[in-house]
Amino acid sequence: MSDQTPIKPGSQLAAEFWEKGRSESCPIYNMHGHPGEYHSMYMPRGKPADMLPAMDAAGVKMVCFAHFAALNCPDIGNRLAVEAVRAFPDRFRAYLAVNPHYPEMLARDLSEYDSLTDVYVGLKLLADYHKVRLSDVRYRRALEFADARGLLVLAHTYDGSPFNGPDEVRRVLDTYQHLHLLMGHSLNAAWEEAAAIARDHPNAHLELTGAFGQRGAVEVLCQGAGSGKMLFGTDVPMYGQHQAIGQLLSADITDEDIHNICHRTAEKLLGL
Amino acid sequence: MRFFDCNCFIGLPMNGMLKPVATADELLACMDRAGIERALVWHVAQRDYAVPTGNRLLAEAIAGHHDRLVGCWSIMANQWGELPQPESFCSQMAEANVRALRAFPELHSFLLRGESCGPILEAMMRRRIPLMLPMRDGVRWENAYDLLAEFPDLVCILSEIGTWRAERMFPALMERYAHVYLDISHYILDGGIEAFVRKYGGERLLFGTDFPRRGQGGMMLAVKHAGILEEAQQAIAAGNLERLLAEEQL
């Protein structure tokens, strides 16, 4: 036992990550982050600057995030996201967080979007927490905006949710065929349904925050939709990146799948 | 780096799961693949079916594997004599290589307090037998607080604390009670291991996986590359649990 690569013997990626904590051949794009403060959670690395050392240690090239203030504090809005990205333009990009309860604010943010393309990669929707269904008229303006531009839309998606469960996800995808819907949490834990939706819709993708927490979920998604549809994410700085990488290495998938998940899918979507 | 997993289980859950591990042999094969030397293991029938039978199934499963598998039985309120009395229970534990206990009070309909579980909890305190509290499986934080207030010298492992909203729950217990430990199987907070070690040192974290509910590699890699001294990494990976079990007086 002592001579073999831990976690997954025979895997070059496992050997590299085990030895160095990162892989030169397998950079990581973490497509789901939330810097800032959160009312019910202590995050020791909540500030964007404090996230960087751990990103370096895990070989995370970039985090695409929705700032917690943008989601939870309309008084602050998306301002801190813009500041964070501009402070570290090689390491961060943001999703413009959409709060459906403030249409004037949203209109203003969308009117400024084109002057902030160095910051934003798309939109973030948090229907479960804002308590508004994805198909609600209050999201229409944002979704039409994203669809017209072919933007990424990272949406929180969860099994059993009336706001962003499987039916709502299908409604969005059936209506908007040009935006790229990143199914945040891959409909935790309706893995087979999430895989089917991703398979059936060219513009649907599976973001893996939370999926690492259930052994076997990554395999279901990979078998059902293919690793070319899957994206690495951890809700960083809520959840560490090494633990997610370790779970990915543990999964019964190939090193090529891991490359797809960690960087190739993201590189295509981000146009890199 | 040597790993001793403080939290894994075998058996087929009543409501199924994606990749169960039914037997000790299967568990050992997965441990071999991952590079985990030893494990503290319980049987899911303790939770889903009945404690007495679940304990027996666990003892049978790990017999012959005592070099690598250490058992974790369950306890419950015992006014009806469903389990042996504490002294006899402890003898049976020793014989079966069972060195820790866990409880599911909410699911098994009892209160984990002195009035109902006093004799076994007192025996555990005297003999320094660790009690694992699976916070995900129905032990509330109030239960943990109340239990430790009543049994402050209990060796207690806060287990499966959940992947969020626990960070403000456990520190007070760490600070007030010297024998409380944290199973890191769900402690995936970014920077969490480092923050804990800065504040409380590295002796009270225990490597755990909650396998096969969660994979084994996650916390292995997290410990290996935690921004702490290598000595602390090894303590968390195996040394702390080994020390805990060595202090036990079964």
Interface residues (C-beta under 8 A of the other chain):
Chain A: M1 S2 Q4 T5 P6 I7 K8 P9 A14 F17 W18 G21 S40 M41 Y42 M43 P44 R45 D50 M51 P53 A54 A57 A58 W191 F212 G213 Q214 R215 G216 A217 E219 V220 T234 V236 P237 M238 Y239 G240 Q241 H242 Q243 A244 I245 G246 Q247 L248 L249 S250 A251
Chain B: M1 M17 L18 K19 D32 R33 A34 G35 E37 T163 W164 R165 E167 R168 I188 L189 D190 G191 G192 E194 A195 F211 P212 R213 R214 G215 Q216 G217 G218 M219 M220 L221 A222 K224 H225 A226 G227
